[in-house]
Amino acid sequence: MPTQRLQEELQALRDQLERQPPLNTEERESLQALIKDIEMQMATEEALADETLTDSINLAVERFEASHPMLAGTLRSIMQSLANMGI
């Protein structure tokens, strides 16, 4: 169930990337890479304890907090889902 919730949040993040006010190429690529990292972590169960993933998400939240609050909110939800999964 937590994995399904996380998948839904990742899809919401993808949808927001398509609809959001313009992000520069670097910002968009950064978020797309973060999504891929999360999906790779989910695919390899043993890698789920990797703290660099949560650090990357925290940095993204800080980066987009002021300029794109909806993206930051979705990223916070993803963090909470990961925490609920014990990551």
N, C-alpha and C positions, 0 to 999 in steps of 0.2 A: 504493500500500500504506500509506504513512503517513497518508494522508487517511482511509482506511478505519479504521485504528486510532484516529484522532482521533474519528471518528464514533461508534465503539464506546464510547470514554471519555466522550463527551458524553451518550450514552444512559445509561451507568452513573451519571453525575451526576444526570440527570433521575430515574432510578429511586431513587437515594438521597434525593433531595428528597421523594419520595413516602413513603419508609419511615422516614426519620430521626426522632429525637425532635423534638419541636416546635421549629420555627424561628419567630421572630416574622415578621410580614408584611414588614418592611423587609429582613430577611436573605433570605427566600425570593425576593422581587422582585429583590433585588440579584443573586442567583445566576442567576435566570431571564434577567435582562438581560445578564449576562455570557455565558451560553450563546448568546443571540441575537447578541451582538457577535462571538463566535467564528465562528458560522455565516455571518454577513455577510462577515467577513474572508475566509473560505474561498471564498465565492461570487465575490468580486472579487479576483482574483489580484493585481492591482497594489497592493491595499491591504495585502497580507500583511506588508509590512515595518513596519507601524505598531507602534511601541514602546509606545504607550499600552495596547494590549491585554495585552502581557506584564506591564506595570506593574499593571494591574487584576487580573490573575490572582494576581500576587505578593501584592497587598494582601488579596485574598480568602483566600489560604492563611494569611497572618498572622492574619486576623480569626477564622478557624474552627479554627486549630491546636489550641487548648485545649478549646474547647467541642464541636467536631465533628471529631475526628481523621480519620474515614473520608472526610468531604467534603474535608478538606485534602489527604489522600493522593490522592484522585481528581484534584483540581486540580493537584497536583504532576505526576501522570502526563500530564495535558493539556499542562502546560508542557513536559515532556520531548518529547512528540510534536511540539509546535510547533517546538521547538529542532531536532529531527531533520529537520523540513521546511525548516529554514533561516530560521525566523521568530524 
